[in-house]
Amino acid sequence: MKNIIIIGGGIAGLSAGIHAQQYGFRSVIYEQHSIVGGQCTGWDRKGYHIDGCIQWLTGTREGTELYDLWKNVGALGNVDIVRLDNFGTYEYEGTTITLWRDLDRLQKELCQLSPEDKEPIEELIKEIRLVQDLEMPARIPITMRPIGEIFKFLKKMKNAGLLMNKAGMISSEEYAKKFKHPAIRYMISAGLPEGFSIVGFIFSMATFSSGNGDIPKGGSKAMALRMKDRYEELGGKVINSVAAEEIIIKEGQAVAVRCSDGSTAKADYVVAACDAKMVLDKLLKGQYKDKKFDMRFASEDYITPSSIQIAFGVKADLSSYPLLAAFPSRPYIIAGKEQNMVSYKNYYYEPDFAPEGCTLLITTINQTNFDYPYWSKLYENKEEYNKEKQRIGNEVKERLEEHYPELKGKITVVDVATPITYHRYTGAYKGAWMSFMMTTKTKSIAHSGRIKGLKNFYLTGQWLEPPGGLPVAATTGKFKILKICKQEKIKVNL
């Protein structure tokens, strides 16, 4: 029985571990944190459970390959799915726009709001419908499929290719200029980070409106723990609070991992399910170069997203408030930049996330790798860092109360996480919670997970297929085990 050491207990590592056990390998996951999940996590504060990851999960529609994968790894299956009727609400100058799951309803309401925008509205809805049937391969890699399946997949990808050619180089800000109504312009441009390609919005709406983007009950941490249970049921072992320090290489082959507790774990294969930059610079000591990653990490055009997340515990039942909302606000400063919007997600549908009669709200403020030096410098003085977190929390709290005066005095818990928080707990490159963003200046370059000149080693996780996310983590974790099976001449289920 061959031995696989997996570095990282996030979704990619857990997926790799589960499939390693299913195909007859002996595997151990080393996770530097005290719990599994990586970015897919949550934490408790003063009676509230703060979800740190899932806004919505691709792969919740039965009959898709990704649903079957999530079910196999324990993420879905015996768990309720929260199916929401809208993707968010945008308020602008007295006008409210709701992104309904029902595209007919969305188109009708937008056209009623702005008849003069009928043509670009119809075009937007058509583009969303164009890629609704696009399905992420999750059973086996495309390269391992029969030729007939490959052609079938390429045929489906044709629509995505058409959309990418048409809109891939158009930013959300530029796309918004097609519309005359200021509220529609605001909805299009405010929903994505600056410079982000409009295809991100279109693909997200396509996934949601097709019924393939919903929320597993219990949130992120609960999903990760279900996957851990599944892994251990299959005989896998998780070692928490132990970080990998170095991948030991002999004659060009990964043979072991040296760990932070002083131990050395021997391996027939090493799967690094963690941050790509950390793997190349720390675990491989900079001895192996990779052109694709080196180019992207060095280029200012390839941006990695992070965020400031502010959780508010509210002593009120907010079930009548929007699920997701965004609105202009009085300006405030974050990392030296002016912000003029507040958005939040309302967790009223998760009553266990708050004490009885209370509700959890979470605000997310976009940050990138270019903002990280500000936070890194600030963190050198912990007192100043904590003061800044408190200031930011209070600034956004005040603006929520200005927009909803009835909440004044009812927001009793304010919890702030920064890019430093993400880096400290997961080792993520400059606090990134996803891979390289889909901007108008970048190309989506997939990576094989192999490092030239290094045998029996695979990199897996969301860094392999920008912009990443949980589905990429789960599928690449599985696919790297299938690659090892092919190398070992083990028959896989096609």
N, C-alpha and C positions, 0 to 999 in steps of 0.2 A: 504493500500500500504506500503510494507516494505521499510525501508530506508537503503541504502548501502553507507558507506563512503569509498572512494578510495584514498589511499595515494600514490601520484605520478602521474604526467601527461605525462609520457613517452608512448611508444607504448603499453605496457602491460596495463597501467592504462586507456588509451583511448579505447582500445579494450574491457576491462572489463566494462567501462562506457557505451559504445554503446550497448553492449549485455544486460546490466542491464536494460537500457531503453526499449529495444526491448521486454524484457520479463516482463515488467510491474512493475519494481522496480523504486523507486525514488533514484537517485544517485547524489552525489557531489564529484568532484575530487579536492583535495588539492595539489597544485604544488608549491614547494618552489621557483622556478625560475619565472621570469617575463613572460616566454612563455612556451608553452607545447612542448613536443617532447623528453625531456630527452637527451639521447645520440644521438637521431635522430634529428640533428639540423644543423644550419649553421649560419654564421654571415658575416657582411659587413665590408670591409676595403678599403677605398680610391677608391671607384668605382668598387671593386671586391666583388663578393659573394663567400665566402669560405665554401664549403660543408664539414661538420664535420663527416659524417657517411657513407652513402651508397656507397660502391664500386660496388656492384651489389646486386640485390634483388631476393631471392628465392621465387618462386610462381608467376612468370609472364606468365606462359603458361596456356592459356585458357583450361578449362576442368579438371583442378586439383582442389582438395579441397582447397588448399592454395590460389589459384587465386580467388576462390569464396569468401573466407574470406576477402582477401584484397579488393575485390570489394565491399563487404557489408559494410566494415568500412570506405570506401571512399578513401582508399589509391590508388587504381587503378580504372579503369572504364573509366571515361571521362578524361583520360590523355594519352598523347602519351608515347609509350615505346621505349626507345633507345635500339636497338638490334645490338650489335657489333659483328664483325666477328672474333675477337680474344681476348684471355684472358691475353695477355701480351707478351712482347718481352724481351729476355735476350741476352746481348752482352758479349762475353768472348773471349779475345785474337783474335779479328778480325772475329769471327764467330757470326752470329745472328740467334737466334731460336725464332720463333713465335708460340705461343700456339693457333692454329686455332680452332675455334668452330667445323669445319669440321674435324672429327677424321680421315677420310680416307686421307685427305690432310696432316694432322699432321703426321700420320704414314709414308706416302710416303716421306715427306721432311726429317724426322728424319733418315729414312733408307738410303736415298740418301746421307745425311751428313755423316753417319757412318754405312756402310754395316756390319761391324763386330759386331755392337750392334743390329742386326736385331731381335734376339731372345728376349732379354729383352725389346726392343721397342714394339714388338708384345704383349708381356705379359702385359706391362703397359696399352696399348690401350684396351686389353681384360678386364683388371680389371676395367677400366673406364666404358666400355660398360656394365659390369656386374651389375652396380648399377644405370644405367641411368633411369630405370623405377621406381626406388624407390620413393615413394610419401609420403610426411609428412602428417599424419592425422590432419585434421583441421576442419572437420565438427562436430564431437563429439569425446570424448575420447574413446580409444579402449575398456575400461572396460564398456562403456555404449552401445556398439554396439551389434547387433544380432550375434549369435554364428557363422553364416555363414560368416559374414563380418570379424570376428576375425580370422577365419581360412584363409581367403583370404589374410588378412594383414600379417599374420605370414608366409604365403607362399612367399609373396613378400620380407619379411624381411630375408628370408633364404639366399639370395645372399649377403645381407649386413653382415649377420652373418658369412658367409664363408670368406668374405673379412677381417672382423675384426679379425677372428681367424688366418688368414694367414699373415696379414700385420699390425695389430693393435699395435704390440709391436716392430715394425721396425721404426726407426727414418728416417727422410728424408735424413740425412747425410749417414746413413747406406745403405739405399735403393739406393742412388746415386752411391755407389760402384759397383753396378751391371753393370754399363756402363763403357766403355773404353774411349769414347770421352770426353775430359775435358769440353767442352761447355754444353753437355747434363748433365754431373755431376753437373755443376754449376747451370743449370736451375732447377734441382730437389732439390738441397740443399739450394739454395739461396731464393727460393720462400716461405719458411716457417721459423718461429723462431727456434732457436737451441733446439733440443730435441723433437720437434713436430712430432707426428706420421705421416707417409706418407699417412695414410687414409684421412687426412684433404685435401691434394692435390688431391687425387683420387676422393673423394666425390665432391669437388668443381668443378673439371673438368667435372664430370658426370652431375652435375646440369647445368653447363653452356652449354655444348655440346648438351644436350637434349632440349635446348630452354626454360629452366625453370629458367634462371638466367640472368635477364636483368635489365635495369635501368629506373625507372619512371622519365619522363621529369620534370625538375625543382628541382630535388634533394631531400635531406633529410628534410629540414625545410618545404618546400612546401608540402611534403607528410604528415608530422605531422599536419600541419595547416588544410589540407583537412579532416583529421580524427577529429580534433577539431570541424570543421564546421558540420560534420556529427553528432557528439555527441550532439551539441547544437540544431541542427534541431530536434532531437528526444526528446528534453526537458531537457537534462542534463545541469549541471552547473559546470563551472571550476572556482576555486578561485586561482588566481595566487599570487605569492610573499608571500605565507603563508605556513610555514612548519609545519608538524606534530611533536609534541614534545613528546607525550606519548599516548599509547593506554590504556585507562582506563578499568579496569577489575573488575567485581563484580561476586563473587561466580563462578569463573572459566570461565566467559563468557565476551567477548569483548562487551562493551556497548557504548563506546564513544571514541573520539579522542580529546586530548587537543592540541591546536595549538599555534604557535609562536605569534599570535596577541592577545593572552589571552582568546580567545573564546574556547568553548567546543562544539563539534558537536556530538550529540547523534546518535547512530546507532543500527540497528538490526543486521547488519553484517559489519565487517571491512575487506577490501581487501587491503593488503599492496603490491602495485606494485612498489617496490623500492628495494634498496640494502639489501640483506639478512642479512649481518653482522650488518648493522645499525638497522635493525628491531629487531634482537635478543639482541643487546647490549644497544641500546638507547631507542627505542620505547617500548620494553618489559622489559627494565631495568635489563636485565640479569636474570630475574626470571624464564625463561623457557629455558631448555637445549634441544638441538637437536643433536643427535648422528652423523647424516650424515654431517651436516654443521660443527659441532665442530671438527670432524675428519679432514675434508678437509681444514678448515681455519688454523688448527694447524699444518698440515703436510707440510713439505718442498717439497714434491712430487707434490702437487696440486698447480699449478702456475696460476696466473691470469694475463691476458695480458693488457698492457697499451701501450702508444706510445707517441712519440714526433711527432707532425704534423707541417710541415713547408709549408706555402703557399707562392707561388711566383707569383707576378703579372708581366707579361712579355709584353712589348710593341712590339709585333710581332704576326703574324698569324702563329700558330704552327699546323695547320690542317694536314700538311704533316709529322709530327713527330709521333712516336708511341703513342698509347693510354695509354699503361702501359709499362714502361721500367725499366730495372735494369742492372747495369754494375759495375765492380770493380772500385774502386777509390783510390786515395792517402789516406792513413790512417788519421783518426781524432778521437778524444776522446769524448765520451758521457758518463756521469755519471761514470767516471773512467775506462771505457772499450773502447777498440779500435774498431772502425768501419772501414770497408774497402769496402763498397758498397754504392751506391746511387741508389735509385729507385724513380720513380715519376708516378703520374697519370695525364694525359693530358685532361683537360676539354674543348677541342676545340668543342665538340659536344653540349656544353651548351653556346651559344653565349651571353646569358643574364648574365652570370657569370663574364663578363669582359667588359670594354669599347670597343667600336668599334675598330677593328684592333688589339686587345690585346687578350691574352690568360692566363688562370689560370693553374698553375701547382701545385700539392701538393705532397710533399715528406713525407713518414711515416717511422719513425725509431722505431723499436720494443723496448719496455720496459716491465718490469714485476713488480709484487709486491715486488720483492727483490731490485729493483732499487728505489722504492718509498722513503725509508728513506733518500737517497741522496737528492732528490728533496724537501722533507719535511724540512730537516735541512737547505738547501740553502734558502728556502722561508722565513726563520726567518729574513733574511736580504734582504729586497725587492730590494735594490740597486744592491746587488751582484747577486740576482736571475735574475733581468732584464738584467744585463750585460752578464750573462751566456746564456740567451735566444738569445741575440744579437750575441754573439760569434758563437753559434751553427748555427744560420741562415746564418751568413756570411761564415762559413766553408763549408756548403753544397752548398751555392750559388757559391762559388769559384770553386767547383768541377763540378757543372753543366756547368759553363763557360769554364772549362778546356776540358770537353767532347764535348761541343758545342760552340766553340770559337765565332761563329756568334752571340751568345746571350750576349756577353760581353757589358755592358753598357745599356742593354735593360731590365734587371730585376730591376724594380723600387719599388716594394712592397715586403717586407718580413715580414710574420706574423707567430709567433711561439707559439704553444700550447704545454703544458707539462702535465705529469700525475697530477700535481697540478691543472691545468686548469680543467681537467675532474672531479677531486674531488670537487673543489670549486663550480662548477655549477650544479653538479648532486648528490653530496654526495656519489659517487661511491667508493667502498672499494679500497683504495690505487690507485685510478685513473683508475680502471679497466673499459674497454669499452665492454668487454664480460665476460662470466663466466669462469670456470676452463678450461684450455687448454687441448687438446687431446695430451697427451704425452705418451711415452712408459712405464711410471711408474704408470699411473692412470687408474682407471675404471670410465666409464661414469655412474654415479649413479643418476638416476632420483629421484625427490622428490615430494611427494604428495601435498605439499603446506599447509598441516595441521601441527600444532604444538601440540604435545602431552599435554593433560590437558587443552587446551584452546578451548572453543567453539565459534562458529560463527565468526571465524577468518580464513582468508586464505592469504597465501603468494603467490604471482604470479610474473611472469617475467622470464627473461632468466637464473636466478640462479637455476631454478628448473630442467633444462635439459641442462647440459654442452654439448658443449661449448657455448650454448646460441645463441644470435643473434636476429634479428628482427622477423623472423618467430616464434621462440620459445616465444618471448614476446607476439606476437599477439594471438597465439593459447592458451597459458596458461591463458591469460587474459580472453578469451572467456570461456575456460573450467571451470574456477573457478566459473563463473556465472552459468554455467550449473549444477555444483555441488550444488550451493545454490538452484537452481530450483528444483533439486531432493529432497533436504532437505525440501523445502516448498511444495512439491508435485505439482509442476507446470509442465505441459506437455511440453517437448522440441521437436524441430523438428529433428527427427532421419533421 
